[in-house]
Structure formats: structure tokens, C-alpha cells
Amino acid sequence: MIALLVAGGFSLAFTLLLTPLFIKLFNKLKWGQFIRDDGPQSHHTKRGTPTMGGIIFILGATVGYVVGHLIGQTDMTLVGMLVIFLMGGMGLVGFVDDLLKTRKQRSLGLGGWAKITGQVIVASVFAIVALNFPDENNLTPASTIIDGVRHTYVSGVRDISWLDFATFGLLAGGVIFALWSTLIIVSTSNGVNVADGLDGLASGAAIFAISAYIFIGFWQSNQSCFSENLLSENADYCYAVRDPLDLAVIAAAIAGALIGFLWWNTHPAQIIMGDTGSLGLGGALAALAILSRTELLLVLIGGLFLVVTGSVILQRTWFKITKRVYGQGRRIFLMSPLHHHFELKGWAEITVVVRFWLIAALFVAVGVGVFYLEWVTR
């Protein structure tokens, strides 16, 4: 608990107090945001605002996590470091994209396939490590080994052993898990990226989503199968999750770093997280879901990101269908993603952001409620 509180508090102080220094540094480096001409006209005032702010809260969360364990005199674990790896790795892909945008002063940095390739490489490394290095309880970060057979569980309403490596074989099972993890990681990171279109929107919504895993990790720790050495394939009354309390610690560090960053990122933003931040946050959120075995809950915990991304898919699909049928494409929304639709309807930017925050909070509340009901009904 001390490590959790210190990690959250230190990372918050780090980003709150040091972000102005990073803003000055980024201005000197001329890391200014490029604004697309086809976006809302009101956004042109943001041209030149320092970007790549994700560097600040990724660094703040990492330092907070380390300091929390040092002061709490507890050991850092592989699961915590895996979250940091995925957050940093996806952030690195976003950083390259942001750097190309600022240097070339255009909205396209990395090409679409190049960006996806980078994300897939990072996700694949994460998946490989997550399936290996079992601890004394025969738990790897993402699987359970029972009687020499590796199982991967996913939790929605009940734990489901969806991938039995004895059936598929170690190699085929590993490939299936890697594909599953990559799908979640790439989808989540790009979902957060799509939502990062207004000052403070993605960072505020991510605070709610990431904070859900403080509760989930803490609860799984209290109800761990290993509190009384109760590990069993049929143990429906406990969680076989590796180091869940450390997942809560890293989640607290990320949430704290985001709160401090949001002080400077809220409208009118003095710094923008860029793809560095949005892809990094999506990676962290996906890692927390995979390592806590709650991937299905991401539909609710990351519900706002799903809705915003869905609006883009709907808009493009409908446009292509109507263009083929009528010869001219038609739109469902004035503009996608969805937050720009409401901007063009006349809503003030801050109004859109706060209302989307409320929607994000409601999604998270329902997700955490479903998680709790899952345990009650065991």
C-alpha cells in the first residue's frame, strides 16, 4: 500500500511541477503541433503548441513506480516492468511519428503500415515475455501452468480457459496468444490515439480507465489464490493472477502522472501529448487488461475510446457504401471522430471534453461493477 500511494503521489508531483520545464525545452527544440487544414477551423490557434507531451507522463510514471518501490521497500516485478515496456514501446512508435510530423510540418508522419508494423513488433515482444518466466506458483505474467499444462484465462463474467496449450501445442498456442494480444494492444492504442483530438480529452478519459485497474489489482491481490496456497484448476473463489498488487502500483503511477499532466493539458492546452502519449497510454491500458486477465472488460473500461473509434469506422464505411450506390458519398456525422461532430454543431470545446469525460467515467463505473459482480457470483 505504501508503494502504491508513493508511486501515485510522486508521479503526480513529477508531471505537475516539471511539465513547465519540458514545455520550455520542447519549444527550444521546435516540437510544435501541426494542425490539419481539413479539421475544425478553431483548432488552427493550437498550431505550434508543444507536442510529444507523452514523454513527460511516461517518464513520470516510470520514475514514480521505481520510487514507490524504493520507499515502500518492496520488489519491482516482471508484470510492472511489462506494463512500462509496452507503454514505452508504443510511446516510442508514436514519438517517431510525432518527430516526423514536426520536422516535415505535415499531418502524416509514419505511414500507416509502418506505424502498424512498429506496434506489432512491440506487441509481439510483450506477448513472448508474458508467456514465459514462471514464478514459484507456476504463473507467468499471462498464463497459468497446472500439472505441466499451460492455460490462458480471460475474465468477463466468469474466468474462461480459452487457450489450452496441450490442445494446440506450445508453438501454435503461443502464436494464437500473440495474435490475440496484438489485436488488443493495437486496437486499444489506436483507439486512444483517435480520441486524442481535443485538449485534455484523452488524458482525462485515460485517468478514469487506468484508475479502474488500481481497484482491480488491489481486489485480485486480496482474493489471490496464493494467499492460502489455494491454487486449483477449479478454484472459482480466487484469482490466479501474477503480482496483481504491483499492477495496482503501476496503474496508480500512470494515473498520478496523468493527473499532473492534465493540469497543463486542459483547455487551452499548453502542451499536447501527441501520438507519443496516446499510443503509450493505449499500450499501458492494454497491458493492464491482459496481465490482469480482464481483456473482455476493456469493452466497458475503455468504452469511450471504443465509441469514438467506432464513429470513424461507421463514417468511412457509410461514405464508401453510399458512394458506390449513389455515386456520391454521404456522411452520418458532420465530421469524425465523434467529438469533432459536436464541435461543428456549435458545442464549445471544453463542453465536449467534460461531457465525454462523464461518459468515460460511466463506462468505467459499469466495467468495475461487472468485475465486482463477477466475484460475487463465483
N, C-alpha and C positions, 0 to 999 in steps of 0.2 A: 504493500500500500504506500509506503514511503517513496519507493522508486516511482510509482505511478504519479503521485502528487508532485514530486520534484520534477519529473520529466515534463509534465504538462505546464507547470509554473515556469520552469527555466526556459522552455522553448517559446512560451508566450512572451516573456521578458526579452528574449533574444530578438525576436522579429519586431516587437513593438519599439524597442529602443534603438536597434541598429538599422532598421529599414531606411531612415533618412540618409545614413551614410552610404548605403548601397544605391540609393537614388542619385546621389551626387556622383558616385563612381560610374553608374550606367550612363549618366548624362555626358560625362567626360569621354566615355567610350563610344558615344553616339549610338547607343542601343535604343533608338526611338521606335515607337509603334508605327507601322504603315497601315493606312486606312483605305479599304477598297472603295472605289468610286461608285459601285453599284449598291452599297449599303445605305442605311438611313443617313440623310444629309447632316443630321445633328451630330453624328459621330466624327465629322471632319475636324471638330475642335480638339479631338483627342490625338490628332496626328503629332508624333514626336514625343508622346508620353513614354517614359522609360518602360521597357518591357523586359521579359525574362525574369520577372519577379519570383518565379517558381524556385530559382536558385536560393532565394532567401529562406523560404519556409522549408525546403528540403534540407538545407544545411542546418536550420534552427531545430527541426525535428530530430535530426541525427545527433546533434550535439546534446539536445535535451535528453534523448534516450540514454546516451552514454553517461551523462552527469547524473541522471536519475539512478542508474545502477551503481555508480561510484558512491554516491551519498547514501543510498539505501543499502549498500554493501551486499548487493545481490549480483548474480552472474548473468551476463547477457547470453541469450540463447540463439540457436540457429533460426528459429521461427521469426524472432525480432529482426535479425540481420537479413533474412529473406525479404521481409517487408521493405526494409531500407534498400536492399538491392533492386527490387522491382520498381520502387518509387524512383530511385536514382537512375536506373537503366532507362526507363520510359522517359524520365525527365531529360536524359542525355539525347535521346532521339528528338525530343521537342526542342532542345537547345540548338541542335544543328539546323533544324527547320527555321527557328527564330533568327539565328545568326545569318542565314542566307537571305531571309526577308529584309533584315535591317541593312545588310551590305548592298543588296541589289535594289532596295526600295521598291519592292513589288509584293503582292499578296501571296505569291507562290514561292515557297522555299524549297523544301524537298518535294520531289514528285510523289504522287500518290503511292505508286508501287514501292518506291524507295523507302517511304515512311513506314508502310506496312511491313516491308522486309526487316527493317530495324526492330519494329515491335515484335515480330515473330521470333527473331533471334533472341531477344531478351527474354521473352516468354518461354521459349524452349529451354534455355539455361535454367530458368526458375523451376520449370516442371521437372527437369532431370534431378536437380538438387533436392527438390521437395519429396521425391520418391525414394531417396536414399538416406544413408546415415541414421539408422535406427538407434534409439536410446535404450536404456536399461529396461524399459517397459515394452520394447519391440514396436515403438511408434516412430515412424518417420514424420517429417512435418506434414505430409499429406496422405499418409496411409497407415494402416494397422496390420501388423503381422501376427496372425493367430495360427498356431500349430504349423508354422513354416509357410503358411499361405498368406499372400499379401492381399488386403482388401482396401478399397477406397470407398468412403461413405460420403453421401451428400444428404443434407438435412433440410427438409421443408416442413412437413407436418410430422413425419417420423424419419428416423435415420434409415437410409436405404443403401445397402451394399450393392452399388450399381456396377462395380467393376471388380470381378474376382479374377486375379491373375492366374489362378490354377486353371481356369477355363480358357483364357485367351493366350496364356503363355507370357513370360516376363517381357519379352521384346514387344509383342503385339499389344499387351496391356499398357506398357509404357508409352507406346505411340498413341494409343487411344486417349490416355490421360493427358499427354502433351497437347493433343489436338483440342481436347475439352478445355484445358487450362488456357491455351492460346486464344480460343474463341471468347472465353470470358474476359481475359485480360485486354485483348484488342478492342472488343466491344465496349467494355467499361471505360477504357482510356479515351477512346474516340467519342463516347457519349458525354463525358465531362468536357472534352475539347469543344464539342458542338455547343454546349451550354455556356461556354465562356465567351459571351458576346456583349455583356453589359457590366458596368462597374460593380464588382462585388457579388455578382450573381453566382458564379461557380464556386467561389471561395466560401460564401455564406452557406450555400446548399451542401457543400462538402463537409463543413463543420458538423452539421446535423448527421450526415451519413457516417462519417468516420467515428463520431462520438457514440453511435449505436454499438460499435464494437468494443468500447470501454465496458459497457454493460454486459454484452455477450461474453467477452473474455473473462470478466470477473465472475459471472454466473457459472460459466463452464468450469472455472477453477474450483469454485465452491462445490460443484456437483461432479467433480472428476472421478473417474473410475479408480484412480490410483490413490485417492485419499485414504482408502482402507484396503488397497490392493484387491479391488473387486473386478478386475478386467475379465470379461467373458464375452463371447460372441453374442450371447443372448442377454447381455446386461442392458435392459431397456431403461434403467433408472439412473444412468450416469452417462457422462460424456468421455469418450476415448479420444481426446484432442491433446496434442502435444503442447505443453507450456502455454496454456490459454491465458494465464495471468500476464505473461510477457507480451501477448498480443494486445492486452488491455493497456500495458505500459506504452508500447509504441503508438497505439491509437491515441492515447492521451497526449503524447508528444506531438503528433501531427496536428491534432485538434487545437492544442495550445498555440502551436506555431501559426496556424491559420487564423486564429482569433487576433493575434498580434498583427499579422499581415493585413487583415481586413480593415484595421484602423486606417491604414494608408491606401487601401484598395477600394474603399467605398466611394460612392459618387460625391464629388468629382474625383476620380482616381488620380493619385499622384504617382502610382506605379501599376503596371499591368502584369499579371502572372505569365502571359504568353503560353505557347504550346509547351514550354519547359514545365510550367506549373500544372496545366490542365492534364497533360499526358501523365505526368508524375503522380498527380492525385488519383487519376483513374487506375494507375498501376497499384498504388497503395490500397485503394478500396477493393480491387480485385484480389490482391494478396491476402488481405484480412478475411475476405469471404472464403477463399479456397482453403486457407490454413485453419480456419475455424469450422470448416466443413459446412458452411451455410450458403453455398453458392445460389441456391434457389431463392433465398431471401433477398438477394440483390435486386430482384424484380420490384420489391417494395422499398427496401432501404435506399436503392438508387432510382426510385420511381420517377423523380423529376427528370433525371438525365435520360431515362427511357422515353418519357413523353416528348421531350424536346427533340431527341434524335428521331423518334417516330414521326414527328411533324415534317422533318426534312424528307424522310423516305416516302411519306404519303404525298407530299407536294411534287416530288420528282416523278413518282410513279403515275400520278393522275395527269401530270403535264404530258408525259410521253404517251399515255393511252389516248388522251383527247386529241393530241396532235396527229396520231395515227388515224383516229376515227373521223375527226372534223377538219383536219388539215391545219389546225391552229391549236397550240397548247393552251389549256385553261388551268387556273390555279384554285386551290382550296383556300389558301391563306394569302393575305396581301403580300407577305414575304415569309420565308422560312430561314432559320428556325423560328419557333413559335413566339419567342419574346420579341422579335422584330415585327411580327404581325401586330402585336398590341401597341408597339411604339408608333407604327404607321396609322393606327386607329386613334391616335392622339393621347395615349397614356404617357405620363411623364416617366422618364427612365427609372427614377427611384421608386415610383409606384409599381412598375412592372417587377422590379427586383424584390421588393418587400413581399409582394403577393406571391411571387414564385418561391421565396423563402418559406412562406407559410405552407404552401403546397408541399414543398420538400419535407418540412417538419411533420406534416400529417402522414406522408408516406412512411417516414422513419418510425413514427409512433405506431402505425399499423404493423410494420415489419417487426419491431421489437415485441409488440403484443402477440403476434403469431409465434415468435420464438418462445415467449414465456408459456403460451398455451400448449406448445409442443411438449414442454417439460411437464406441465400439469397433467396432461393426458397420457403420459407414459405409463 
